[in-house]
């Protein structure tokens, strides 16, 4: 048994080496969707290119582009499948050369963080935009945008993006960068993101193209327990297309982004 395991590991290592800098999983086909009981994916339809100018990426969701975007409200708790702990909504639009995403969620942030509630221990936000232009193959492009430091709570927005790609090579540094912001707006956490098709190494998708696509939010609210030196924590794990209990790695359980109409699909 031990020799068999070593042979398998060696074979995988040789195969991965043979691919060089490319991802070993690029050649591995996904299992069919109906393996999990013919799952019904949520589908986001983007048949047309928005005529409004691109968002400024400043946390202001009153721009014309978001009035033309598809409004998503049917998020669910990733752990239970029920309604999310805190309300979440998103807007998605297609530009001539990019996808635009905005997300807004209620954030339970103390008005005056004092005493034992310190800096990053107050609140943590992690928004993920998940994309795979070829759902038949393993792999993903993941954009992580978040906040939660004391500066962020006090109104200084974060513009950092964490880029993740596939599974063997998680670190990703695309030549064409995306643009994002995660800002505190009152009792809300707001995200805006522009993902150029060139960031994914693609040209604009043709009508009828279908991507695996999902949006998620993981937030953690820490608070002091009265008459105690301990902290309590209220997690919030919310997802749009994914089925409850699914992880980011389970591509078969993501939603779908279709560049066309429901009738065309």
N, C-alpha and C positions, 0 to 999 in steps of 0.2 A: 504493500500500500504506500509506503514511504517513497519507494522508487517511482511508483506511478505518479505521485504528486509532484516529485522533482522533475519528471519528464514533461508533465503538463506545464509547469512553471517555466521550464526551459524553452518549450515550444512557443509559449506566449511571448517570452522575452525576445526570441529570435524574430518572431513575426513583427513585434513592435519596433525592433531595431531596423528591420528591413524597410519599414515605412519612414525612417528618418524623422524629420520634423513634423510630418503629417500625423494625423490621429489614427491610431490602429482601428478605432471603431467606425471610421468612415466607410469601411467595406462591410460592416456587419449590418444586416437588415433587421429592422424591428420586427417583433412578433405582431401578428395581425390583431387589430383592435377587438375582433369578436372573441378573442381568447378569454377576455374578462367579462363574458356574458353580453357581448354586443353593446358595449358602452355607448351612450349617446353623448357626443361631445357638444359642448356649447360652441356656437359659431358666431363670430363677429364678421359682419359683411361690410366691406369697404369697396363699393363698386366704382366710385368716382374720386377724382382728385379735388381737394378743397380749393375753392377760388380765393379764400382769404389769405392774407400774408402769413408767413410762419410765426409761431409764438416768439415772444422776446425772451422767454425763459427767465422770468423775473418773479414768478410766484403769483402773478395776477391772472386769474382765470376769467376775467371779464372781456378778454380779447375776442375778436370776431371769429378766430379759428375754432375756438371751443364751442361756439354756437353752431358751427357746421359739423362738429364732431359727433360720433356715435356716443351716446351716454350709457354707461354701464352701471347698474345698481345691484345686480343679482349676485353679490358676493356671498360666500359662506364660510363658516368656521372650518378650518382645515382639519381640526382634530375630531369634530363631532358631526360635521355635515349640516348643522343647524345654522341659524342666523349668527352673524359675527358678533363678537363681544361689543365692538364699537362700530358704528356705521361707517361705510366706506363706499366711495363712488369714483368713477373714472371716466375719462373722455379719450377717444382714440380717433385720429384723422390721418388721412394720407395726403402728403404733399407731392410735388412733382419729383422730388428726389429724396424723400425721407418719410418716416413714420413719426407722428407726433402723439405723445401720451401725456395725460395729466391725471393725477390721482389726488383725492382729498379725503382725509379720514379724521375723525374726532380723536383728539389726543388729550388724555387726562393728565394735564400738567399743572402742578401746584402754582398758584399765583406768586407766592413768595417762598422760594426754596431756601429754608434756613435750618439751623440746628443740625440734626444728624442726617438730614437729606443732603447729600453732597454731589456736586458736579454730575458725572455720567450716571450716578446711581439713581437719579431722579426719573429719567425717562430715556427710552432707547427706541429708535425707529429704523427699520430696515425694509425698504421697498425693493422688489425685484420685478424686472421686466424680462420675460423669458421668450426666446425666439428660436425656431428651427425652420429654415426655409424648405427643408426636405424631410417631412415627418416620417418617411419610410426608413430613414437611417438614424442610428443613435447619434447623440451629440446635442449641443445646445449653444446658443449665445445668450449670455446672461449679463444684465446691467443692474448693478446694485447701487442704490442711492439712499442715503439715510442721514440721520441727525440724532441729537440727544445730549450733546455736551451742554454745559452751562451757557456758553456763548450762543449756541443754537436756541436754547430756551429763552435767552434774552433778546432774540431777534436777529442774530447774525446767521444768515443762511449758509448752507453747505452746498458747494458745487462739485464735490468730488464724485467720481464714478468708479465703482469697482467692476472690472471687466473679467468675466470668467468664460471659458470656452471648453466644451467637451469634458472629458473625464481623465484622460492620461495627461493632458497638458492644460491644467486649469488657468494658468496665468496667460493673459492675452493683452497685447498692446497694439491695437489696430492703428494703421497709418492715418486713416481718417477718423477723427475723434467724434464721439457723440457730445451733446451738450445737455446739462441737467442742473436742476436746483432742487433742494429740499429746504423748505422754509416753514417757520412757525407763523401762522396767521391766526391770532387769537387762540381759540381752543382747537384749532385744526392744524394738522401737518399736511403741507401741500407739496406735491412733486410735479415738476414739468420736465419733459425729456424729448429731445430731438435725436432720432436715430437715422442718420443718412444710410441709404442703401449701400453706399460705398464703404461704410464701416463694416458691413457684412461681406464685403468683397463682391457685391452684386450690382447689377443695373436695376432700373425700375421693373418690378414684376409685371408680367403680362396678365391680361384679364383672364380669369379662370385659375390663376395660381393659388395654391393653398399652403399655408404655413401652420406649423404647430405654434401656439401662442398662449401665454398666460401672464397674469399679474398677481402678485402676492404682497402681503404686508405682514411683517413680524414685529410686534412692538412689546415692550416690557415696561411695566410701571412699578417702580419700587417705592415703598412708603414705610415710615417707621411705625412699628406696632406700639400702641399706647402702653405705658408702664412696662416697657421691655427694652432691651438693648438690641433686639432683633429687627430685621426688616421683613416685610411681606412683599410678595411679588404677584402681579396680575398680568399674565401673558395674554397676548392677542395675536392669533395666527389666522390670517384671512387669505382666501384665494378666490379667483374668479372662475376659471374653467376647470381647475383640478377637482378630482373627487376626494371626499374626506379620507384622511389617512394616507393620501398620496404625498410623495416627496417631489422635489424639483427634478430628480433624476428619472422619474417615471413619465417618460414622454408620451406614452399611450394614454395617459390620464390628463394631459393638458387640454385646453380649449383649442379652437381652430380659428385662423384668420383667413378669410376667403376674399380675394380681390374680384368681386362680382356680386351678383344678386342671389337671393335664395333660390329663385326660379332657375337660374343658370347652373347652380350647383346640383 
